[in-house]
Amino acid sequence: MAEIRMTVEASGRAYVDLAAESGGEIRDSVALDDIEEADRVPALGSLVLHFDFYGRLAAIEVTDSAASVLPPALLDAAERT
């Protein structure tokens, strides 16, 4: 089973590392706050998707208020930094 590592900072930022085992380098990042649907779905304004060298999704970053974007059970299991 793949290992997913999640960290949450006191500021509310969170990082969901989907490639924790492979440790791949992030090559591209896409902030979702500029897409049209961000007005309809507020959580999109706080998300950044990170992709590895091969264009695979490697991480999801929550830039503001992880508690309003992520499920409580996921936050409860996260590592605090």
C-alpha positions in Angstrom: 0.0 0.0 0.0 1.3 3.5 -0.9 2.3 5.8 2.0 0.7 9.2 2.0 2.2 11.7 4.4 0.3 14.8 5.5 1.5 17.7 7.6 -0.4 20.6 9.0 1.2 23.8 10.2 -0.3 26.0 13.1 -1.0 28.7 10.4 -3.5 26.4 8.7 -1.3 25.4 5.8 -1.3 21.7 4.9 0.7 19.5 2.6 -0.5 16.1 1.4 2.5 14.2 0.0 1.2 11.5 -2.3 4.7 10.3 -3.4 6.2 10.0 0.1 7.8 6.6 -0.7 9.3 7.5 -4.1 10.5 11.0 -3.0 10.1 12.3 -6.5 11.1 15.9 -7.3 8.4 18.4 -7.9 8.6 19.8 -11.4 5.4 21.8 -11.9 2.9 23.4 -9.7 -0.6 24.7 -10.5 -2.6 27.0 -8.2 -6.3 26.5 -8.6 -7.3 30.0 -7.5 -7.4 31.3 -11.1 -9.9 28.9 -12.5 -13.5 30.0 -13.1 -15.0 27.5 -10.7 -13.0 29.0 -7.8 -15.8 31.5 -7.4 -18.3 28.6 -6.9 -16.1 26.3 -4.8 -14.2 28.4 -2.3 -11.8 25.5 -1.4 -10.2 25.8 -4.9 -8.8 29.1 -4.0 -6.6 27.5 -1.4 -5.3 24.5 -3.4 -2.0 24.1 -5.3 -1.4 20.8 -7.2 2.2 19.7 -7.5 3.4 17.4 -10.3 6.5 15.2 -10.7 8.9 15.0 -13.6 6.5 12.6 -15.4 3.5 14.9 -15.0 2.0 12.7 -12.2 0.2 14.3 -9.3 2.7 14.1 -6.4 1.3 16.5 -3.8 -1.6 18.7 -2.8 -0.9 21.9 -0.9 -3.6 23.8 1.1 -2.3 27.3 1.4 -4.9 28.6 3.8 -7.2 27.2 6.5 -6.9 23.4 5.9 -9.8 22.9 8.3 -12.2 24.5 5.8 -10.8 22.5 2.9 -10.0 19.0 4.2 -12.1 16.4 6.0 -11.8 16.4 9.8 -10.7 12.7 9.9 -7.8 13.5 7.5 -6.7 16.4 9.7 -6.9 14.3 12.8 -4.4 11.9 11.3 -2.0 14.6 10.1 1.4 15.3 11.5 1.6 18.7 13.2 4.6 21.0 12.4 
